Amino acid sequence: MIDTSPSLEAMQEKAVEAADFMRLFSTPNRLILLCHIAQKERSVGEIQDDLGLKQPGLSQQLSELRQAGVVQTRRESRQIYYSIADDRVAVIMQMLMQMFCGAVPTVAAQAIPTGPISGPSGRNAGAGFPGEMAHWARLEKID
C-alpha cells in the first residue's frame, strides 16, 4: 500500500494558509453570516433584516469575505446579492450546520464532493499535497 498522506514539510508549508482560511470562521457574526449566505443567495437588505446586523459592521464583514474570495456579488438593478464563491466554504458550512444545527442547508444538500475542491481562484484547493484530492465522508449522528 502506497502512503499518500502529506509530508510533514508539506503540512508545515500549508499551515499558515490553512490558519488564515480558518480565521474567516472565527467570529460568531461572520460565521452566522456565512451560514445564512450558504443557504441561498441573499441581498444586503435581506441579510441586514434577517440577521439584525447594523450596516457598518455588515459592510465590513462582507468586504473582508469578498476580499478573501469566499463570497461573490451579483448586481441586479440597485440590489447587490451575495453568494458563496469558494467550494471549500460551502463544504465547511454544510459540515458545521450538520454538526451544530442538525440540518443540511438547502444549497449544500447535494452530494458531498468526492473530487478536488476548487478555491476562489478555481484551482484545486488541495494543490501541493500528494494526491491533490480531498476525500470527504458524511458525518452521521449516532443516537
RODO-2510 file (C-alpha; in nm, 4 decimals, decimal comma):
residues 143
     n   res          X          Y          Z
     1     m     0,0000     0,0000     0,0000
     2     i     0,1367     0,3402    -0,1007
     3     d     0,1286     0,6123     0,1635
     4     t    -0,0389     0,9180     0,0086
     5     s    -0,0525     1,1267     0,3268
     6     p     0,1168     1,4661     0,3044
     7     s     0,4713     1,5018     0,4313
     8     l     0,5412     1,7000     0,7452
     9     e     0,7109     1,9639     0,5292
    10     a     0,4040     1,9972     0,3062
    11     m     0,1783     2,0328     0,6114
    12     q     0,4074     2,2979     0,7608
    13     e     0,4047     2,4927     0,4333
    14     k     0,0232     2,4875     0,4235
    15     a    -0,0339     2,5541     0,7962
    16     v    -0,0236     2,9340     0,7603
    17     e    -0,2628     2,9236     0,4637
    18     a    -0,4992     2,6890     0,6492
    19     a    -0,4927     2,9027     0,9668
    20     d    -0,5651     3,2163     0,7645
    21     f    -0,8538     3,0400     0,5898
    22     m    -0,9988     2,9141     0,9204
    23     r    -0,9783     3,2681     1,0608
    24     l    -1,2699     3,3513     0,8292
    25     f    -1,4922     3,1352     1,0518
    26     s    -1,3578     3,2647     1,3835
    27     t    -1,6190     3,5214     1,4862
    28     p    -1,9847     3,4451     1,5622
    29     n    -2,1169     3,7278     1,3387
    30     r    -1,9057     3,6210     1,0401
    31     l    -1,9986     3,2568     1,0958
    32     i    -2,3738     3,3263     1,1061
    33     l    -2,3341     3,5494     0,8014
    34     l    -2,1667     3,2657     0,6083
    35     c    -2,4309     3,0178     0,7317
    36     h    -2,7047     3,2486     0,6061
    37     i    -2,5456     3,3080     0,2659
    38     a    -2,4635     2,9365     0,2274
    39     q    -2,8346     2,8548     0,2355
    40     k    -2,9108     3,0734    -0,0661
    41     e    -2,8056     3,3914    -0,2403
    42     r    -2,9116     3,6925    -0,0325
    43     s    -2,9376     4,0658    -0,0900
    44     v    -2,7651     4,3022     0,1505
    45     g    -3,1068     4,4180     0,2725
    46     e    -3,2201     4,0598     0,3395
    47     i    -2,9014     3,9858     0,5313
    48     q    -2,9342     4,3025     0,7366
    49     d    -3,3029     4,2407     0,8167
    50     d    -3,2723     3,8677     0,8826
    51     l    -2,9610     3,8818     1,0993
    52     g    -3,0219     4,2178     1,2638
    53     l    -2,6679     4,3311     1,1857
    54     k    -2,6007     4,7034     1,1633
    55     q    -2,4894     4,8384     0,8250
    56     p    -2,1318     4,9413     0,9133
    57     g    -2,0459     4,6052     1,0708
    58     l    -2,2204     4,4086     0,7964
    59     s    -2,0402     4,6031     0,5234
    60     q    -1,7056     4,5425     0,6926
    61     q    -1,7694     4,1669     0,7247
    62     l    -1,8936     4,1325     0,3660
    63     s    -1,5964     4,3332     0,2373
    64     e    -1,3491     4,1103     0,4202
    65     l    -1,5199     3,7933     0,2920
    66     r    -1,5275     3,9333    -0,0627
    67     q    -1,1580     4,0290    -0,0492
    68     a    -1,0761     3,6774     0,0736
    69     g    -1,2632     3,5398    -0,2295
    70     v    -1,5133     3,3351    -0,0312
    71     v    -1,8222     3,5314    -0,1321
    72     q    -1,9170     3,6854    -0,4637
    73     t    -2,1577     3,9597    -0,5604
    74     r    -2,4169     3,9983    -0,8287
    75     r    -2,5866     4,3266    -0,9065
    76     e    -2,9487     4,3414    -1,0123
    77     s    -3,0654     4,6984    -1,0625
    78     r    -2,9817     4,8692    -0,7309
    79     q    -2,9642     4,5479    -0,5282
    80     i    -2,6415     4,3618    -0,4573
    81     y    -2,6694     3,9902    -0,3896
    82     y    -2,4120     3,7765    -0,2103
    83     s    -2,3446     3,4060    -0,2527
    84     i    -2,0674     3,1622    -0,1614
    85     a    -1,7846     3,1730    -0,4182
    86     d    -1,5470     2,9160    -0,2693
    87     d    -1,6416     2,5474    -0,2760
    88     r    -1,4308     2,4864     0,0342
    89     v    -1,6505     2,7273     0,2304
    90     a    -1,9678     2,5575     0,1059
    91     v    -1,8383     2,2195     0,2258
    92     i    -1,7319     2,3575     0,5643
    93     m    -2,0639     2,5360     0,6126
    94     q    -2,2511     2,2155     0,5286
    95     m    -2,0437     2,0232     0,7818
    96     l    -2,0820     2,2862     1,0561
    97     m    -2,4563     2,3171     1,0038
    98     q    -2,4949     1,9413     1,0147
    99     m    -2,2803     1,9073     1,3274
   100     f    -2,4133     2,2006     1,5286
   101     c    -2,7607     2,2679     1,3907
   102     g    -2,8652     1,9159     1,2963
   103     a    -2,9599     2,0275     0,9470
   104     v    -2,8177     2,0162     0,5989
   105     p    -2,8510     2,3529     0,4232
   106     t    -3,0655     2,3577     0,1114
   107     v    -2,7869     2,4610    -0,1254
   108     a    -2,5425     2,2076     0,0170
   109     a    -2,7950     1,9229     0,0296
   110     q    -2,6431     1,7917    -0,2914
   111     a    -2,3899     1,5101    -0,2747
   112     i    -2,0722     1,5954    -0,0899
   113     p    -1,7856     1,6366    -0,3379
   114     t    -1,5567     1,3399    -0,3752
   115     g    -1,3053     1,5064    -0,6042
   116     p    -1,0833     1,8108    -0,5771
   117     i    -1,2382     2,1162    -0,4156
   118     s    -1,1803     2,4405    -0,6014
   119     g    -1,0714     2,7502    -0,4201
   120     p    -1,1639     3,1079    -0,5126
   121     s    -0,9171     3,1052    -0,7994
   122     g    -1,0871     2,7976    -0,9491
   123     r    -0,7776     2,5884    -0,8840
   124     n    -0,7650     2,2801    -0,6722
   125     a    -0,7753     2,3784    -0,3052
   126     g    -0,5655     2,0759    -0,2155
   127     a    -0,2868     2,1599    -0,4568
   128     g     0,0520     2,0920    -0,3130
   129     f    -0,0424     1,7806    -0,1209
   130     p     0,0306     1,4391    -0,2663
   131     g    -0,2774     1,3107    -0,4418
   132     e    -0,4179     1,6666    -0,4618
   133     m    -0,7644     1,5360    -0,3869
   134     a    -0,9870     1,5968    -0,0901
   135     h    -1,1780     1,2974     0,0391
   136     w    -1,4988     1,3643     0,2282
   137     a    -1,7105     1,1473     0,4490
   138     r    -2,0640     1,2213     0,5554
   139     l    -2,0856     1,2569     0,9312
   140     e    -2,3922     1,0886     1,0764
   141     k    -2,5175     1,1494     1,4278
   142     i    -2,5387     0,8233     1,6202
   143     d    -2,8216     0,8062     1,8727
***
